[in-house]
Amino acid sequence: MAIEPQQVEAEIYTEEVKSEPENSDLAAQKRRNWRTVFPAPHVLLTAAIFGTLVGIGRIALAYVFNFALTSTVNMGPFGSVYSGKFNVYTHWDSGWFVNIALHGYYTAQATAFYPGYPLLVKLVFSLIGAKFGIYAVAVIVDWLIFIASLVAIYYATFLIFPGKGGAYVTLAYAFAPASVFSVSAYSEPLTVLLCVVAAIFFFKGRPYVGAAFASFASTTGSVGVVFGASVALAYLIRERKWLRAIRIGAISELGFLSYSGYLWLKFKNPFEELSAQKYWLRHVVFPFAGLFSNIKSIVLGRIHFAPLPLPATNKNMVTTWLIDDGTALVVIFLLLCFMILALRSKSLLGVPLEWVIFAFVATVMVNSTDITTFSTFSSTEALARLLGQIFSLYPIGYAVLKRLWIVAGPIVASLVAMCMLGQALVVLDFWFT
């Protein structure tokens, strides 16, 4: 059973709304309602300090890897798309985001990248571009959003797991296997930030404000689109109010609908971003088909490859895709454990219903595409990166590992190891995206 906003511990709030007289002035009542959205000052300050320190540490880690590896090891086949002070934080898709910010959707292939992050980069660049280059702006914007997302995740987790839960979950998000993209010129941290802020407002009983933030999240990528649909479904299940659930869902998807309208006008196809996947040879498959195929190939020792249309070695590809597969296996294990524990306890272990639906639906969606350019080994490209955007996986994992503490150590160690390996591969310019 999801925790309602009224059930959160009293110490989170500076005052209890229920203690106010029933005949209070309406304006004063609204002020009190807004005040309950935010925690006591010391909690917000703790989240801000902790999130900032962790964020700076994760950003510095990327630079340390760059300094240590590039000084002793030859670079791989994929160079940074930009040469400058921030080149360690700009790889591959960063070029797409920046070019969209500069030139708009100049080709149908670019539509695969949603407009939220490029628009924000363009806005900031128009304000400070005279002092910074466009790539520097893209990286700085990403860093600030990443730190803000850490603060938001700390607070959101504290709402349901007061105590050390916020710190553990924040660290897990900051050092996830594909967290290298959270400190690069990518849209990942913007998706997480907007989804988390929306989730906080939904949790606090302000669904329309939450839906507004979810609408912005739906302009940042497919995971943001799934979040809007998930919260509408959760509201319908909990409240049984069809019309209101439809309104919340429509508002939550307004950003995505606007983008689809733009694509319809420009490319005569409202779902051009899906058609654009053909340029990467990506297509929809049965959920978890690629992952199952890879596990079967590894078990049977049949990992053979056809040549990629890229100047890369098969060895590099194996390593990076094993990180994707390993991340997916950890996520699936945690979700299955959560399902079993939830059924046994007849509760959602303190995790809100919206978060649970989002985690399950988004995980299935992310695991439903692959690139089949190989004979016996499927490219599950971007699994780790997309799974890292599903913020509710982190508190769900925390809820599970609190109860299955005997496996917490190996799981955490494997995730951190994949984070370090992924960061190293990016610095060496191996294909990991």
Buried (B, 14 or more C-beta within 10 A) or exposed (E): BBBEBEEBEEEBBEEEBEEEEEEEEEEEBEEBEEEBBBBEEEBBEBBBEBBBEBBEEBBEBBBEBBEEBBEEEEEBEBEBBBEEEBBBBBBBBBBBBBBBBEEBBEEBBBBBBBBBBBBBBBEBBEEEEEEBBBBBBBBBBBBBBBBBBBBBBBBBBBBBBBEEBBBBBBBBBBBBBBBBBBBBBBBBBBBBBBBBBBBBBBBBBBBEBBBBBBBBBBBBBBBBBBBBBBBBBBBBEBEEEEEBBEBBBBBBBBBBBBBBEBBEEEBEBBEBBBBBBEEBBBEEBEBBBBBBBBEEBBEEEEBEBEEBEEEBBBEBBBBBBBBBBBBBBBBBBBBEBBEEBBEEEEEBBBBBBBBBBBBBBBBBBBBBBBBBBBEBBBBBBBBBBBBBBBBBBBBBBBBBBBBBEEEBEEBBEBBBEBBBBBBBBBBBBBBBB
